[in-house]
Amino acid sequence: MNILISLLVGYLFGSIPFGLLLTRAVGIDIRSVGSGNIGATNVLRTGKRWLALATLLLDAGKGIVAVLLAGRLLGTADPSDIVPFAAGIGAFIGHVFPVWLRFNGGKGVATYIGILFAWHWSVGLAFCGTWLIIAFARKYSSLAALTAAATAPLFAYGLAGSEKSGLNMAAACALLSLLLFYRHWGNIQRLIKGTEPKIGSEKSKA
């Protein structure tokens, strides 16, 4: 029952569409901009960097809050307790498949980062470090996210502490990474075709 409650709590927090709410507050419907995605990357296409940064922080923050709140209310002192993992999974699913937006949400990168920091800060840092390295070297935001997601289960297993906790976190990361790959399927196809825009390319073109 605690696991089901954690999933629900996580989903409710994760499904808050901050990108949509913030852009609406300044008179923009983010769903009519760029890819139509509600995440921070698409919010950046509005030209309002502060709005994109706010979206990034809030999308990450809701993942952190969901995990910490569920752990505080329903978890135990056991580091391998599955309640925080269930809450994180729920928050990620809520972000990418929010019922309020007909299950068409963001791609989950920022929320994934927040969840990882709540689970184990070193895994969150490893994810961010991997993203930065690939983004700097290859100039593709999507490729950076995909690479970070692909390596997240390995980092989780190696850095999460006890063997059981590491296995649980690695399994949870594997699920989130698979969902992230699914949400980035269009990006993957464009990367293969060589048509994926690089970081800053849209600004240069404009």
C-alpha positions as CSV (number, residue, x, y, z in Angstrom):
1,M,0.0,0.0,0.0
2,N,2.9,2.4,0.8
3,I,4.4,1.8,-2.6
4,L,1.1,2.6,-4.3
5,I,0.6,5.7,-2.3
6,S,4.2,6.7,-3.1
7,L,3.6,6.3,-6.8
8,L,0.4,8.4,-6.6
9,V,2.1,11.1,-4.6
10,G,5.0,11.2,-7.0
11,Y,2.7,11.3,-10.0
12,L,0.7,14.2,-8.6
13,F,3.8,16.3,-8.0
14,G,5.4,15.2,-11.3
15,S,2.3,16.1,-13.4
16,I,2.4,19.8,-12.5
17,P,3.2,21.4,-15.9
18,F,5.4,24.2,-14.8
19,G,6.6,25.0,-18.3
20,L,3.0,25.5,-19.4
21,L,2.0,27.5,-16.3
22,L,5.0,29.8,-16.4
23,T,4.7,30.6,-20.1
24,R,0.9,31.2,-19.8
25,A,1.7,33.7,-17.0
26,V,3.6,35.8,-19.6
27,G,1.0,35.4,-22.3
28,I,2.7,32.5,-24.3
29,D,1.3,29.1,-25.0
30,I,4.4,26.9,-25.0
31,R,2.5,24.2,-26.9
32,S,2.5,26.5,-30.0
33,V,6.3,27.2,-29.8
34,G,9.0,25.0,-31.3
35,S,8.3,21.3,-30.6
36,G,5.3,22.1,-28.5
37,N,7.0,20.4,-25.5
38,I,6.5,21.8,-22.0
39,G,10.1,21.2,-20.9
40,A,12.8,23.8,-20.3
41,T,14.6,23.2,-23.6
42,N,11.5,24.3,-25.5
43,V,10.7,27.1,-23.1
44,L,14.2,28.4,-24.1
45,R,12.9,28.8,-27.6
46,T,10.6,31.6,-26.5
47,G,13.8,33.7,-26.1
48,K,13.2,34.1,-22.3
49,R,16.2,32.5,-20.6
50,W,14.9,33.3,-17.1
51,L,11.7,31.5,-17.9
52,A,13.6,28.4,-19.1
53,L,15.8,28.5,-16.0
54,A,12.7,28.7,-13.8
55,T,11.1,25.8,-15.6
56,L,14.3,23.7,-15.3
57,L,14.6,24.4,-11.5
58,L,10.9,23.7,-10.9
59,D,10.8,20.6,-12.9
60,A,13.8,19.3,-11.1
61,G,12.4,20.5,-7.8
62,K,9.1,18.6,-8.1
63,G,11.1,15.4,-8.4
64,I,13.1,16.2,-5.3
65,V,10.0,17.1,-3.3
66,A,8.1,14.0,-4.4
67,V,10.9,11.7,-3.3
68,L,11.7,13.4,0.0
69,L,8.1,13.8,1.0
70,A,7.2,10.2,0.3
71,G,10.4,9.0,2.1
72,R,9.6,11.2,5.1
73,L,5.9,10.2,5.4
74,L,6.0,6.5,4.3
75,G,9.6,5.4,4.2
76,T,11.9,3.7,6.7
77,A,15.4,4.1,7.9
78,D,16.5,1.3,5.6
79,P,18.6,2.7,2.7
80,S,17.2,0.0,0.4
81,D,13.6,1.0,1.2
82,I,11.7,1.0,-2.1
83,V,9.3,3.9,-1.2
84,P,11.5,6.7,-2.4
85,F,12.2,4.9,-5.6
86,A,8.5,4.4,-6.2
87,A,7.9,8.1,-5.6
88,G,10.6,9.0,-8.0
89,I,9.2,6.7,-10.7
90,G,5.7,8.2,-10.1
91,A,7.1,11.7,-10.4
92,F,8.8,10.9,-13.7
93,I,5.8,9.3,-15.2
94,G,3.7,12.2,-14.0
95,H,5.9,14.6,-15.9
96,V,6.1,12.8,-19.2
97,F,2.5,11.5,-19.1
98,P,0.4,14.1,-17.2
99,V,-3.3,13.4,-17.2
100,W,-4.1,17.1,-17.3
101,L,-2.4,17.4,-20.7
102,R,-3.8,14.3,-22.2
103,F,-0.7,12.4,-21.2
104,N,1.6,14.5,-23.4
105,G,4.1,16.1,-21.2
106,G,7.9,16.9,-21.2
107,K,10.8,14.6,-22.0
108,G,11.8,14.2,-18.4
109,V,15.5,15.3,-18.2
110,A,15.2,18.0,-15.5
111,T,12.8,15.9,-13.4
112,Y,15.1,12.9,-13.8
113,I,18.0,15.0,-12.5
114,G,15.9,16.1,-9.5
115,I,14.9,12.6,-8.7
116,L,18.5,11.4,-8.8
117,F,19.7,14.1,-6.5
118,A,16.9,13.1,-4.0
119,W,17.9,9.4,-4.3
120,H,21.7,9.9,-4.0
121,W,23.4,13.2,-4.7
122,S,26.5,11.6,-6.2
123,V,24.4,9.9,-8.9
124,G,22.8,13.2,-9.7
125,L,26.2,14.8,-10.1
126,A,27.4,12.0,-12.3
127,F,24.3,12.4,-14.5
128,C,24.9,16.2,-14.8
129,G,28.6,15.7,-15.4
130,T,28.0,13.2,-18.2
131,W,25.5,15.6,-19.8
132,L,27.9,18.5,-19.7
133,I,30.8,16.5,-21.2
134,I,28.7,15.2,-24.1
135,A,27.0,18.6,-24.7
136,F,30.3,20.4,-24.8
137,A,32.0,17.8,-27.0
138,R,29.2,17.1,-29.5
139,K,26.8,20.1,-29.2
140,Y,23.7,18.0,-29.1
141,S,21.4,18.5,-26.0
142,S,19.4,15.3,-26.8
143,L,22.6,13.2,-27.3
144,A,23.9,14.5,-24.0
145,A,20.6,13.5,-22.2
146,L,20.5,10.1,-23.8
147,T,24.1,9.3,-22.9
148,A,23.6,10.5,-19.3
149,A,20.4,8.4,-19.1
150,A,22.1,5.3,-20.5
151,T,24.9,5.5,-17.9
152,A,22.7,6.4,-15.0
153,P,22.0,2.8,-14.0
154,L,25.7,2.1,-13.9
155,F,26.4,5.1,-11.8
156,A,23.6,4.2,-9.5
157,Y,24.9,0.7,-8.9
158,G,28.4,1.9,-8.3
159,L,27.7,4.9,-6.1
160,A,24.5,4.2,-4.2
161,G,26.1,2.6,-1.2
162,S,24.9,-0.8,-0.1
163,E,24.6,-3.6,-2.7
164,K,20.8,-3.9,-2.3
165,S,20.3,-0.2,-2.4
166,G,22.5,0.0,-5.5
167,L,20.5,-2.7,-7.2
168,N,17.2,-1.1,-6.4
169,M,18.4,2.3,-7.6
170,A,19.9,0.9,-10.8
171,A,16.7,-0.9,-11.6
172,A,14.7,2.3,-11.0
173,C,17.1,4.3,-13.2
174,A,16.9,1.7,-15.9
175,L,13.1,2.1,-16.0
176,L,13.3,5.9,-16.1
177,S,16.0,5.8,-18.8
178,L,13.9,3.5,-21.0
179,L,11.0,6.0,-20.7
180,L,13.4,8.9,-21.4
181,F,14.6,7.1,-24.6
182,Y,11.0,6.5,-25.6
183,R,10.2,10.3,-25.2
184,H,13.3,11.1,-27.2
185,W,12.5,8.7,-30.1
186,G,12.1,11.6,-32.5
187,N,15.4,13.0,-31.5
188,I,17.1,9.6,-31.9
189,Q,15.8,9.4,-35.5
190,R,17.1,12.9,-36.3
191,L,20.4,12.1,-34.7
192,I,20.7,9.0,-37.0
193,K,19.7,11.1,-40.0
194,G,22.0,14.0,-39.1
195,T,19.2,16.5,-38.9
196,E,19.1,17.0,-35.2
197,P,19.8,20.7,-34.4
198,K,22.9,21.5,-32.4
199,I,22.9,23.6,-29.2
200,G,22.8,27.3,-30.3
201,S,22.0,26.5,-33.9
202,E,18.5,27.9,-33.8
203,K,19.8,31.2,-32.2
204,S,22.5,31.4,-34.9
205,K,20.0,30.8,-37.7
206,A,17.7,33.5,-36.3
